[in-house]
Amino acid sequence: MNTLTTFSTTATFDVPMNGCKPGYVFDFMDAIDVLQQLKSDPTHVQRLTLGPIGILDFQYVHHMLSSFKFGPPMSALDELRVMVWYPSGQPSGEDVPDLDLPATLFPSLRTLYLDGVRADWDSDIFARLSSVELRNCPSTRRHTLGRFIGTLPTWTSLTELHLSKFLSVPDREDDSAAEIAAQDTGYLMHLEKLEKLTVEDNVYQVSHIFHSLVPGRSPTVRMVGSSHDVDDDRSPFAAMMPLHAEHPAMIRNAVHVELVLHADAARLHCISPCGVLTLEISDLDRSVPDALPYAFRSSLISLMEIFGARNAPVSSMALTGDISMVSVEDWAMVFQVVCPELSQLFVRGVGWGGQTENFFKALVGDYSPNTGAPLFPGLDSLKFIGVVYDPKSLLDMAGVALQHRAMVQSCRLDSLEMEFFVNDPSPFSGAMAEDYMQKLGQWVRHEVKVDIQPVH
């Protein structure tokens, strides 16, 4: 989305104005225009949007706004949005100007949006704000991030926080996220009222903030990192996550995990009794033919690191991606470490890889070779959807795996759903699908579905 096309200078008022009802949105030429018109009576403006303001015009706009301190306050102003525009696109640390936000001028302010402009984060006004969105305020010194995080606990009314390219570290150093956080703050920051947290930045910056900042009891957290910043062999998800014993509770108590990784999206969605976490990756690497299957394999394996410190076993997992590079051993490791008590498993394979059968081979494995215990004996529901060459071969493998689990390991499924997409479904008649439903039904307590469709 082009912010410049969606951002314009507007104002609403809490009283009738120019024949319009309270709340009507008035458009103005620019920030200077609206401030000049508000000068005579600023007390009734309720929501104010200033921008885009050219960087050369900002000082004059700021001077006009500061002059309001000498008159009646903007006592009704509930929401303030300020955007500074840079001809080069993104500002550097030296470019970003400061905006004065005196608490006495904005006694009712609760929502603040700043883009390309900084403020005094220690100001008393932030203790009253409930929603803050900060964009394009980069830093050239790493310790500035630590100071900002250390200030956040004083924002005691905050329920929503959105940081986008905020206080970015220009060049990643070799220090781990935990070491940087310990150096900058020394301890985790708890914001008990914070219900919604969004962070968009490079993957290493995301990990710094995520390590130090702990939202409230039932938060919704969304982290978006740029994958082109990953310069090592870790998956982008592993680079975004802090490798530290003090994982936030929503990681430790995760009960549902959803990993989606294909050409258009990369998302790791985690649900726990104490909140929801979504890690998303932008700029997914597609420069080589095997980029997507490699990325899916490394991201799948990174689940072991991310959820290794959990308190509650994962009971539901959904996986979407090119699974052609995942070996039997890879599947077995993830199943053993992440979800030994899995009850629901959904796998959607994309791509034409030739290793799809490894998933079905892994289902026959033991949880531990020493004990002979089965993988996730409580698995009730299994659903597999994939683009394949030979669905008959995979159905035979699935039958072998389910028979082994039922007869040898004494753990039957409640429901099974198999949906295959092939180039030419004509050799695989409806009668064949019915036949396999009968065969597989021997090893499933209730519902069995087999469907073979052409690739769309």
C-alpha positions in Angstrom: 0.0 0.0 0.0 1.3 3.5 -0.9 1.0 5.5 2.3 1.2 8.8 0.5 -2.0 8.0 -1.4 -3.9 7.0 1.8 -2.6 9.8 4.0 -4.1 13.3 3.9 -4.6 16.2 6.2 -8.0 16.0 7.9 -9.8 17.0 11.1 -13.0 16.1 12.9 -14.7 18.1 15.7 -16.9 17.2 18.7 -19.4 19.9 17.9 -21.4 20.8 14.8 -19.1 22.7 12.4 -20.0 24.6 9.2 -23.5 22.9 9.1 -22.0 19.4 9.5 -22.6 17.0 12.4 -20.0 16.2 15.0 -17.5 13.7 13.6 -17.7 14.9 10.0 -14.3 14.6 8.4 -13.0 17.9 7.0 -10.2 17.8 4.4 -7.6 20.5 4.2 -4.9 21.5 1.7 -2.0 20.7 4.1 -0.9 20.8 7.7 -0.2 24.6 7.5 -3.7 25.2 6.3 -5.5 23.3 9.1 -3.3 24.7 11.9 -4.0 28.2 10.7 -7.7 27.6 10.8 -7.5 26.0 14.2 -5.6 28.8 15.7 -8.7 30.8 16.7 -10.4 27.9 18.5 -8.5 24.6 18.9 -10.7 23.3 21.8 -13.2 21.3 19.8 -10.9 19.4 17.3 -11.3 15.7 18.1 -9.1 14.0 15.5 -6.3 15.6 13.6 -4.1 14.2 10.8 -1.2 16.2 9.6 0.7 15.2 6.4 2.3 14.1 4.3 4.6 17.0 5.5 7.7 17.6 3.4 10.9 17.4 5.4 11.7 21.0 4.4 8.3 22.2 5.6 8.3 20.3 8.9 10.2 23.0 11.0 7.6 25.6 10.1 4.7 23.2 10.8 6.3 22.3 14.1 6.7 25.9 15.0 3.0 26.6 14.3 2.0 23.6 16.4 4.2 24.6 19.3 2.7 28.1 19.3 -0.6 26.5 20.4 1.0 26.1 23.9 0.4 29.8 24.5 -3.4 29.6 24.0 -6.2 27.3 25.0 -5.3 23.6 24.8 -6.6 21.1 22.3 -8.8 19.7 25.1 -11.0 17.4 23.0 -8.2 16.0 20.8 -8.3 12.2 21.1 -6.2 11.1 18.1 -3.2 12.7 16.5 -1.5 11.4 13.3 1.7 13.1 11.9 3.5 11.9 8.8 6.8 13.4 7.4 7.6 12.6 3.8 11.2 12.1 2.5 12.0 12.5 -1.2 14.5 9.6 -1.0 11.9 7.3 0.5 13.2 6.1 3.8 14.8 8.4 6.4 18.2 7.8 8.0 18.9 8.3 11.6 20.2 11.8 11.1 17.2 12.9 9.0 14.4 12.3 11.5 13.2 15.4 13.3 11.7 15.6 16.8 8.1 16.5 17.5 7.3 18.3 20.8 4.1 16.8 22.4 3.5 18.7 25.6 1.0 16.9 27.8 -0.7 20.2 28.8 -1.6 20.9 25.1 -3.1 17.5 24.6 -4.8 16.5 27.9 -7.3 14.0 26.2 -4.9 12.4 23.6 -5.2 8.6 23.6 -4.1 7.6 20.1 -0.8 8.7 18.5 0.5 7.8 15.0 4.0 9.1 14.0 5.7 8.3 10.7 9.2 9.7 10.0 9.3 11.8 13.1 10.5 11.2 16.7 9.3 12.4 20.0 10.5 12.5 23.6 9.6 8.9 24.7 10.0 9.9 28.3 7.3 12.5 28.1 4.4 12.3 30.5 1.9 12.2 27.6 2.9 8.6 26.8 1.6 7.4 30.2 -1.9 8.3 29.1 -1.9 6.9 25.6 -3.7 3.7 24.9 -2.7 3.2 21.2 0.7 4.1 19.7 2.0 3.4 16.1 5.5 4.5 15.2 7.0 4.1 11.7 10.3 5.0 10.1 12.2 6.3 13.1 15.5 4.7 12.6 18.4 4.8 15.0 22.1 4.9 14.2 23.2 3.7 17.7 22.2 0.3 19.1 21.8 1.6 22.7 18.9 3.8 21.6 16.8 0.7 21.2 17.6 -0.3 24.8 16.6 3.1 26.1 13.3 3.0 24.3 12.4 -0.4 25.6 13.4 0.7 29.1 11.0 3.6 28.8 8.0 1.4 27.7 7.0 0.3 31.3 6.1 3.9 32.0 3.5 3.8 29.3 1.1 2.3 31.8 -2.2 2.8 29.8 -0.9 1.2 26.6 -3.1 -1.5 25.0 -1.9 -1.4 21.4 1.7 -0.9 20.1 2.8 -1.0 16.4 6.4 -0.5 15.5 7.5 -0.5 11.8 11.1 0.1 10.8 11.4 1.7 14.2 14.9 2.3 15.7 16.4 -0.1 13.2 19.9 -1.3 13.7 21.6 -0.5 10.3 24.2 -3.2 10.4 23.6 -6.5 12.3 26.5 -7.3 14.7 27.4 -10.8 15.8 26.0 -10.5 19.3 23.0 -12.7 20.0 19.6 -11.2 20.6 19.9 -12.2 24.3 23.3 -10.6 24.7 22.1 -7.3 23.1 18.9 -7.3 25.2 20.9 -8.0 28.4 23.4 -5.3 27.6 20.7 -2.7 26.7 18.0 -3.4 29.4 19.1 -6.2 31.6 15.7 -7.7 32.1 12.3 -8.3 30.4 9.8 -5.5 30.1 6.3 -6.4 31.1 3.4 -4.3 29.8 0.4 -5.8 31.7 -2.3 -3.9 29.7 -0.8 -4.5 26.2 -3.2 -6.6 24.2 -1.9 -6.1 20.7 1.7 -5.8 19.6 2.9 -5.5 15.9 6.6 -5.3 14.9 7.8 -4.9 11.3 11.5 -4.8 10.7 14.5 -6.9 9.7 14.5 -10.3 11.4 17.3 -9.4 13.8 15.6 -6.2 15.0 12.4 -8.2 15.6 14.3 -10.6 17.8 15.7 -7.8 19.9 12.3 -6.3 20.6 10.6 -9.7 21.1 13.2 -10.8 23.6 12.8 -7.8 25.8 9.1 -7.0 25.5 6.4 -9.1 27.2 2.8 -8.1 26.5 -0.2 -8.7 28.8 -1.9 -11.9 29.8 -3.8 -12.6 26.5 -2.0 -10.7 23.8 -2.1 -10.9 20.1 1.5 -10.5 18.7 2.4 -10.2 15.1 6.1 -10.0 14.0 7.0 -9.4 10.4 10.7 -9.7 9.3 12.5 -9.2 6.0 14.2 -12.5 5.1 16.8 -10.9 2.8 18.5 -9.8 6.0 19.2 -13.4 7.1 22.8 -14.1 6.2 23.3 -17.4 7.9 21.9 -21.0 7.6 19.0 -20.5 10.1 15.5 -20.2 8.9 14.1 -16.7 9.1 11.8 -17.8 11.9 14.7 -19.0 14.0 16.5 -15.7 13.4 13.4 -13.8 14.6 13.0 -15.8 17.8 15.1 -15.2 20.9 17.0 -18.3 22.0 16.6 -17.7 25.7 15.3 -19.6 28.6 12.7 -16.9 29.4 10.5 -17.4 26.4 7.2 -15.5 26.7 4.4 -17.7 28.0 2.6 -17.8 24.6 5.6 -19.8 23.3 6.1 -22.0 26.3 2.4 -22.9 26.4 1.7 -23.3 22.7 -1.0 -25.8 21.9 -1.6 -25.1 18.3 1.0 -24.4 15.6 0.4 -23.5 12.0 3.4 -23.2 9.6 2.6 -21.7 6.1 5.5 -21.3 3.7 5.0 -20.9 -0.1 5.9 -18.5 -2.8 3.5 -15.8 -1.7 3.7 -16.1 2.1 5.6 -17.3 5.1 3.8 -17.4 8.4 4.2 -19.2 11.7 1.0 -18.9 13.7 1.0 -20.1 17.3 -2.0 -20.2 19.7 -1.7 -20.8 23.4 -4.1 -20.3 26.4 -2.3 -17.0 27.0 -2.2 -15.4 23.6 -1.6 -15.6 19.8 1.7 -15.1 18.1 2.1 -14.8 14.3 5.6 -14.6 12.8 5.6 -13.5 9.1 8.4 -13.2 6.6 8.5 -10.8 3.7 10.9 -10.9 0.7 11.0 -14.7 0.7 14.0 -15.9 -1.3 13.1 -17.4 -4.6 16.4 -16.9 -6.4 17.2 -20.6 -6.8 15.0 -23.6 -7.9 15.2 -25.3 -4.5 14.8 -22.1 -2.4 11.2 -22.9 -1.3 11.7 -26.5 -0.3 14.9 -25.6 1.5 13.2 -22.8 3.3 10.3 -25.0 4.3 12.6 -27.7 5.6 14.8 -25.3 7.6 11.6 -23.6 9.0 10.1 -26.9 9.9 13.2 -27.9 11.8 13.3 -24.5 13.5 10.1 -25.4 15.3 12.2 -27.6 17.6 14.2 -24.5 18.7 11.2 -22.2 18.9 9.0 -24.6 20.9 11.7 -26.4 22.7 11.1 -24.6 26.0 7.3 -25.1 26.0 5.4 -26.2 29.1 2.4 -27.6 27.2 2.8 -30.1 24.4 1.5 -29.1 21.0 -1.8 -30.9 20.3 -2.7 -29.4 16.9 -0.4 -28.7 14.0 -1.0 -27.5 10.4 1.8 -27.4 7.9 1.7 -25.9 4.4 4.7 -25.8 2.0 6.9 -27.6 -0.4 7.8 -30.7 1.5 10.0 -32.3 -1.1 13.3 -31.8 0.8 12.0 -33.1 4.2 13.5 -36.5 5.0 12.0 -39.2 7.1 14.5 -38.3 9.8 13.4 -34.6 9.6 9.8 -35.5 10.1 10.5 -37.9 12.9 12.6 -35.3 14.8 10.0 -32.6 14.6 7.2 -35.1 15.6 9.2 -36.3 18.6 10.4 -32.9 19.9 7.5 -30.6 19.1 4.4 -32.7 19.3 4.6 -36.1 21.1 1.0 -35.6 22.2 -0.4 -34.5 18.9 -4.1 -35.1 18.3 -4.7 -33.3 15.0 -2.3 -33.1 12.1 -2.9 -31.3 8.7 -0.3 -31.3 6.0 -0.7 -29.4 2.7 2.1 -30.2 0.3 2.7 -27.8 -2.5 5.2 -28.2 -5.4 6.0 -31.3 -7.4 8.8 -32.7 -5.2 9.5 -36.4 -5.2 9.9 -36.9 -1.5 6.3 -36.7 -0.4 6.3 -40.4 0.6 8.7 -39.5 3.4 5.9 -38.1 5.4 3.9 -41.4 5.3 7.1 -43.4 6.1 7.7 -41.3 9.2 4.2 -42.1 10.5 5.3 -45.7 11.1 8.3 -44.7 13.3 8.6 -45.0 17.0 8.7 -42.1 19.4 11.9 -43.6 20.9 13.8 -46.6 19.5 14.6 -47.6 23.0 11.0 -47.9 24.2 9.2 -48.8 21.0 6.5 -46.3 21.9 4.6 -44.8 18.8 4.8 -41.3 17.6 1.9 -39.3 19.0 -0.3 -42.2 20.1 -3.2 -39.8 20.7 -3.4 -38.7 17.0 -7.1 -38.7 16.2 -7.3 -36.7 13.0 -5.0 -36.8 10.0 -5.6 -34.7 6.8 -3.2 -34.6 3.8 -3.6 -32.5 0.7 -0.9 -32.5 -2.0 0.1 -32.2 -5.6 1.5 -35.6 -6.5 2.5 -37.8 -9.5 1.2 -41.1 -8.2 -1.6 -41.0 -5.6 -1.9 -44.8 -5.7 1.6 -45.3 -4.4 1.0 -42.8 -1.6 -2.3 -44.3 -0.7 -0.6 -47.7 -0.4 2.0 -46.2 1.9 -0.7 -44.6 4.0 -2.4 -47.9 4.3 0.8 -49.6 5.5 1.4 -46.8 8.0 -2.1 -46.8 9.4 -2.2 -50.6 9.6 1.0 -50.6 11.5 -0.2 -48.0 13.9 -3.5 -49.8 14.5 -2.3 -53.4 14.7 1.2 -53.1 16.1 1.1 -49.8 18.1 -2.6 -49.9 19.1 -3.4 -46.3 18.0 -6.2 -45.8 15.5 -7.3 -42.6 13.9 -10.8 -41.3 14.3 -10.8 -39.6 10.9 -8.7 -39.6 7.8 -8.9 -37.2 4.8 -6.6 -37.6 1.7 -6.9 -35.2 -1.2 -4.5 -35.5 -4.1 -4.1 -33.2 -7.2 -2.6 -34.7 -10.3 -2.1 -33.6 -13.9 -4.3 -36.3 -15.4 -6.8 -37.9 -13.0 -8.4 -40.1 -15.7 -6.3 -43.3 -14.7 -7.6 -42.9 -11.2 -11.3 -43.6 -11.4 -13.9 -42.8 -8.7 -14.1 -46.6 -8.1 -10.4 -46.6 -7.1 -11.0 -43.9 -4.6 -14.0 -45.8 -3.2 -11.8 -49.0 -3.0 -9.1 -47.2 -1.0 -11.7 -45.7 1.3 -12.8 -49.3 2.1 -9.2 -50.5 2.6 -8.1 -47.5 4.8 -11.4 -47.7 6.7 -10.2 -50.9 8.3 -7.7 -48.8 10.3 -9.8 -45.8 11.1 -12.6 -45.7 13.6 -15.0 -43.3 11.9 -14.7 -41.1 8.8 -12.4 -41.8 5.8 -12.3 -39.5 2.7 -10.2 -40.0 -0.5 -10.5 -37.5 -3.4 -8.4 -37.2 -6.5 -8.7 -34.0 -8.6 -7.0 -32.4 -11.5 -4.4 -29.6 -10.8 -6.2 -26.3 -11.2 
